[in-house]
């Protein structure tokens, strides 16, 4: 997947579909017809690098949380958890997969906003 971004340093140009070229998004696992796909959503802050330092080859390496874009949980309450939570497109719902590794309370939690097929 590819997306366009609005670079923070580009303060004087309008934020629109021509703000940047299409930029590839690095994934944790990518192969022909398999892997995972997590595309940044509008408004998310991304980390952009350039392959071999070439400004004509940008690639999104990840995303980051900040003051307005907070984590799904807060410390110290979530220190033993690993969570994958999506957000319903144009809605307030979510899907979630959570692993809790607290000693003696280990748990895998799955939440589906509407339908859960297993």
C-alpha positions in Angstrom: 0.0 0.0 0.0 1.0 3.6 -0.6 -0.2 6.9 0.8 0.4 10.6 0.4 1.6 12.7 3.3 1.8 16.4 4.4 5.4 17.0 5.6 5.7 19.2 8.7 8.3 21.3 7.1 6.0 22.1 4.2 4.0 24.7 6.1 3.1 27.1 3.3 1.7 24.7 0.7 -1.9 23.5 1.0 -2.6 20.1 2.4 -4.2 18.2 -0.5 -3.8 15.2 -2.7 -0.7 16.8 -4.3 1.1 17.3 -1.0 3.6 14.5 -1.9 4.2 11.7 -4.2 2.7 8.3 -3.4 4.9 6.8 -0.6 5.2 3.1 0.1 4.5 1.9 3.6 6.9 -0.6 5.3 5.1 -3.6 6.8 6.2 -6.1 9.4 5.8 -9.0 7.0 5.4 -8.7 3.2 5.5 -11.4 0.6 3.8 -12.2 -2.7 0.1 -12.7 -1.7 0.7 -12.9 2.0 1.8 -10.8 5.0 0.2 -8.1 6.9 -1.2 -4.7 5.7 -1.5 -1.7 8.0 -2.0 1.5 6.1 -1.8 4.8 8.0 -5.1 6.7 8.3 -5.7 10.4 7.6 -4.4 12.4 10.5 -1.9 9.8 11.8 1.7 11.0 12.2 4.2 8.9 10.2 7.9 8.5 10.3 9.4 8.9 6.8 12.9 7.7 5.8 14.6 7.8 2.4 16.0 4.6 0.8 19.8 5.0 0.5 19.3 8.7 1.5 17.7 9.4 -1.8 14.9 12.1 -1.5 13.2 10.6 -4.5 12.7 7.3 -2.7 10.7 8.1 0.5 9.3 5.2 2.6 7.0 5.3 5.6 8.8 3.3 8.4 6.2 3.6 11.1 3.7 5.7 13.0 4.0 7.5 16.3 1.8 8.6 19.2 1.6 12.2 20.3 -0.5 14.6 22.4 -3.6 14.4 20.2 -3.1 10.8 19.1 -2.8 8.7 22.2 -2.2 5.0 22.8 -5.1 2.6 23.3 -4.1 2.2 27.0 -2.0 4.1 29.6 0.9 3.1 31.8 1.4 1.6 34.3 -1.9 -0.3 33.8 -1.0 -1.7 30.4 2.7 -2.5 31.1 2.1 -6.2 30.6 -0.1 -5.9 27.5 0.4 -5.9 23.8 -2.6 -4.6 21.9 -3.7 -4.3 18.3 -6.7 -2.1 18.0 -8.3 -0.7 14.8 -10.9 2.0 14.6 -14.2 1.8 12.8 -14.0 4.0 9.6 -16.0 7.2 10.3 -17.4 5.7 13.5 -16.6 5.2 17.2 -16.3 1.4 17.2 -13.2 -0.8 17.1 -11.8 -4.3 16.7 -9.1 -5.5 19.1 -6.7 -8.3 19.8 -4.9 -8.0 23.2 -2.3 -10.2 24.9 -1.9 -9.8 28.6 1.3 -11.4 30.0 0.8 -10.5 33.7 2.1 -13.5 35.8 -0.8 -15.7 36.7 -3.3 -13.7 34.7 -2.1 -14.4 31.2 -5.0 -13.8 28.7 -5.8 -13.4 25.0 -8.7 -11.1 24.5 -10.6 -10.6 21.2 -13.2 -7.9 20.6 -15.2 -7.6 17.4 -17.4 -4.4 17.0 -20.0 -6.3 15.0 -19.3 -9.8 13.7 -16.7 -12.2 15.0 -16.0 -15.2 12.8 -13.6 -17.8 14.1 
